[in-house]
């Protein structure tokens, strides 16, 4: 047996509102209404028959997941008008959403490059086109930047340093969780490879200049932004590995410093590393002063006593990566 509560419905562009009269606020000019639900029409489905209702001739049901609303019209004609309005809103809403999604994706991808400016996979591993076999996206209900669900390691790093736009949320998530599917030195080597993007061989001088300014330059700036955040927020990686720190310093000296107009970037990265190393030294000296001469200095990585921030190694070990990572075989959602 179904229990029914009387509601009044209003169908607007994209939304369905249900409410009931607020009797205590009735005036000579009419009723005030208390709103109970506001539903997005594009998420609703229609069931034209209501078997649990004795007199269902003028009724139909709208539902979403486990929620449903039974709407009873005053006449068959009014029911037909309501159903027509619902189907129109649902259909056009979905079409408009699909169109908006396509237009938004095209805007983020930018214009397609002419053949003379396209790099091959042999020239540059990050030049492989997107496909369901190497990257997956989630639907972003609010529009805006596409949400990455999973991908191959190369594609995840490519999107981390994407030339069309910056995704701060993705950057922070990636740096927090990447250790679950790759080593820090592997990440740094991929970022160095990404930074050293070659220019197309068959392009004209004008096209090469365009490529350097509008494609390679944004990629290089994204790479430097990633490593700056890496040093600032996850310096433990560099404390743990002298090889990683050495490779990073070589990257700054040999690659970034030789790229055009990177003086400020080099200065910023150098200062960041210097400050972290000074903080590390100061922290070690303070611990040495506080301990007795025969006591063992605790390992900062295992105790959480590190350069100005708490140890998150245990947290890292228990965090599940939000990305599906694949080494080359097709991905499944």
NORLINSUL-V87996 format. One record per residue. N is the residue number from 1. SS is DSSP state (A for helix, B for strand, O for the rest). OMEGA is omega in whole degrees, 0 to 359 (* if undefined). Layout:
BEGIN
[[N	SS	OMEGA] [N	SS	OMEGA]]
END
This chain:
BEGIN
[[1	O	181] [2	O	174] [3	O	184] [4	O	175] [5	O	184] [6	O	177] [7	O	173] [8	B	185] [9	B	174] [10	B	179] [11	B	179] [12	O	175] [13	O	175] [14	O	182] [15	B	173] [16	B	181] [17	B	173] [18	B	181] [19	B	178] [20	B	179] [21	B	175] [22	O	188] [23	A	184] [24	A	179] [25	A	178] [26	O	178] [27	B	179] [28	O	182] [29	O	179] [30	B	183] [31	O	162] [32	O	184] [33	B	176] [34	B	182] [35	B	180] [36	B	182] [37	B	171] [38	B	186] [39	B	175] [40	B	186] [41	A	183] [42	A	180] [43	A	185] [44	O	171] [45	B	184] [46	B	170] [47	B	190] [48	O	177] [49	O	180] [50	O	186] [51	O	183] [52	O	182] [53	O	184] [54	O	180] [55	O	187] [56	O	184] [57	O	182] [58	O	184] [59	B	170] [60	B	186] [61	B	172] [62	B	184] [63	B	177] [64	B	184] [65	O	181] [66	O	181] [67	B	177] [68	B	177] [69	B	176] [70	B	181] [71	B	180] [72	B	179] [73	O	181] [74	O	182] [75	O	177] [76	A	179] [77	A	179] [78	A	177] [79	A	180] [80	A	179] [81	A	178] [82	A	180] [83	A	179] [84	A	180] [85	A	179] [86	A	181] [87	A	178] [88	A	181] [89	A	181] [90	A	182] [91	A	181] [92	A	178] [93	A	180] [94	A	178] [95	A	180] [96	A	179] [97	A	180] [98	A	179] [99	A	180] [100	A	179] [101	A	179] [102	A	180] [103	A	180] [104	A	180] [105	A	178] [106	A	179] [107	A	180] [108	A	181] [109	A	180] [110	O	181] [111	O	180] [112	O	182] [113	O	174] [114	O	183] [115	A	183] [116	A	181] [117	A	181] [118	O	176] [119	O	177] [120	O	178] [121	O	179] [122	O	179] [123	O	188] [124	O	186] [125	A	181] [126	A	181] [127	A	180] [128	O	180] [129	O	175] [130	O	176] [131	O	178] [132	O	179] [133	O	182] [134	O	177] [135	B	179] [136	B	179] [137	B	171] [138	B	176] [139	O	177] [140	O	185] [141	O	182] [142	O	184] [143	O	177] [144	O	186] [145	O	177] [146	O	180] [147	B	183] [148	B	179] [149	B	180] [150	B	180] [151	B	172] [152	B	181] [153	A	180] [154	A	181] [155	A	178] [156	A	178] [157	A	177] [158	A	180] [159	A	175] [160	A	183] [161	O	187] [162	O	185] [163	O	186] [164	O	182] [165	O	176] [166	O	179] [167	O	185] [168	A	181] [169	A	179] [170	A	179] [171	A	182] [172	A	178] [173	A	183] [174	A	182] [175	A	179] [176	A	190] [177	A	188] [178	A	183] [179	A	178] [180	A	180] [181	O	175] [182	O	179] [183	O	179] [184	A	181] [185	A	176] [186	A	178] [187	A	181] [188	A	179] [189	A	177] [190	A	177] [191	A	177] [192	A	178] [193	A	179] [194	A	180] [195	A	184] [196	O	180] [197	O	180] [198	O	176] [199	O	180] [200	O	185] [201	O	187] [202	O	181] [203	O	175] [204	O	180] [205	A	179] [206	A	179] [207	A	178] [208	A	178] [209	A	177] [210	A	181] [211	A	181] [212	A	185] [213	A	190] [214	A	181] [215	A	184] [216	A	181] [217	A	177] [218	A	179] [219	A	181] [220	A	177] [221	A	177] [222	A	180] [223	A	181] [224	A	177] [225	A	178] [226	A	183] [227	A	177] [228	A	176] [229	A	179] [230	A	180] [231	A	184] [232	A	190] [233	A	184] [234	O	183] [235	O	177] [236	A	179] [237	A	181] [238	A	175] [239	A	183] [240	A	188] [241	O	175] [242	A	179] [243	A	178] [244	A	180] [245	A	179] [246	A	179] [247	A	179] [248	A	180] [249	A	176] [250	A	178] [251	A	179] [252	A	184] [253	A	189] [254	A	186] [255	A	184] [256	A	183] [257	O	180] [258	O	176] [259	O	182] [260	O	173] [261	O	180] [262	O	183] [263	A	182] [264	A	178] [265	A	179] [266	A	179] [267	A	181] [268	A	180] [269	A	179] [270	A	178] [271	A	181] [272	A	179] [273	A	181] [274	A	181] [275	A	179] [276	A	181] [277	A	176] [278	A	178] [279	A	179] [280	A	179] [281	A	179] [282	A	180] [283	A	179] [284	A	179] [285	A	180] [286	A	178] [287	A	180] [288	A	180] [289	A	184] [290	A	181] [291	O	176] [292	O	184] [293	O	183] [294	O	182] [295	O	180] [296	O	177] [297	O	182] [298	O	178] [299	O	183] [300	A	182] [301	A	185] [302	A	183] [303	A	183] [304	O	177] [305	O	184] [306	O	190] [307	O	170] [308	O	177] [309	O	186] [310	O	177] [311	O	179] [312	O	182] [313	A	180] [314	A	177] [315	A	181] [316	A	185] [317	A	184] [318	A	180] [319	O	174] [320	O	180] [321	O	177] [322	O	183] [323	O	170] [324	B	185] [325	B	182] [326	B	181] [327	O	178] [328	O	179] [329	O	183] [330	O	178] [331	O	175] [332	O	183] [333	O	*]]
END
